[in-house]
């Protein structure tokens, strides 16, 4: 049994690679160890499948802080707009939502996954499910894929698209790193990104803010000099172990990288009222207190921030919430407002890699040809998707990277196989 191209892994990048290889005339096989194709696509965007992002190229790359610049070259061949055309060409209507995120009009990931599966079938790709790859034997002539049942399959080109180590229930269990190393590749240190953060702060341990959601706040990660490394304005939530939610996921890789440098804790700065000026707030509260001296401080401040957060801040400053406005000093008002605008606390870790949405680290991009995804070390070997040391924020950016690198890997694996005559 011999093929032109074998693609290992049936996630977003593997599906795209197999389609691209077959479209370029290769006899193609797709191997997937699970019983379903496209599991990560099926759960992305809350089951609606955020297939890509319509923002301009520079913006998309800015949202891929983990080596996103590597993608400038692949994007010159196939980019996020080409992804939109690709799906619409297969009859999958897409619509744009907030921040440029693109979803199928059907609001169902199944539409996307089924379109890809139908395309594989139309292109006569030999798809094998429940098929585990045990090893890969690289050779100057043909490469050989050895399955768990000891079957050996020869191929001219191999595309490794098995993902990273995040979301392991989709099949991403890190199998590909050993195959990459065997081919002579280096794998950079793996770490969780887009992950919830843990904290030993007293207010987290005693659960006083557990379950509290904050909308449209700014959250910053601070360096050793207490200067922001990164700031995101989004929603977040306090949990029983620390913090989570969109703003936290976006900040998380910067926290994890600081902890990897040996820091025991990383301070974070939260502004609950990012669109308000501190001094204006103080003056407006003082005016309200002057006009309503008999009102309790709780009622004066009501509606400014969520009730539980207000109760927490007052308690921290030993202010009884029923205390009358007339009895609260100007200094105390300044302190309370300052804490709403500058709530700083420490985080001490993150949930593990298997609880993260995205893997940081992977096959070093220095060893990959950017406009083909070919290994610089081994002939006719290609990598694509999350196994590479590329990672972005959630919002269609990782899937964009997977589909673009998958397209290039499949296309070039097919071209190389066609040129290859054996040694």
Secondary structure by P-SEA (a helix, b strand, c coil): ccccbbbccccaaaaaaaaaaaaaccbbbbbbccccccccccccccccccccccccaaaaaaaaccccccaaaaaacccaaaaaaaaaaacbbbbbcccbbbbbccccaaaaaaaaaaaaaaacccccccccccbbbbcccbbbbbccccbbbbbcbbbbcccccccccccccccaaaaaaaacccccbbbbccbbbbbccccccccccccccccbbbbbbbccccccccccbbbbbbcccccccaaaaaaaaaaaaaaaacccbbbbbbbccccccaaaaaaaaaaaaaacccccccccccccccaaaaaaaaaaaccccccccccccaaaaaaaaaaaacbbbbbccccccccccccccccccccccccccccccccccccccccccccccccaaaaaaaaaaaaaaaaaaaaaaaacccc
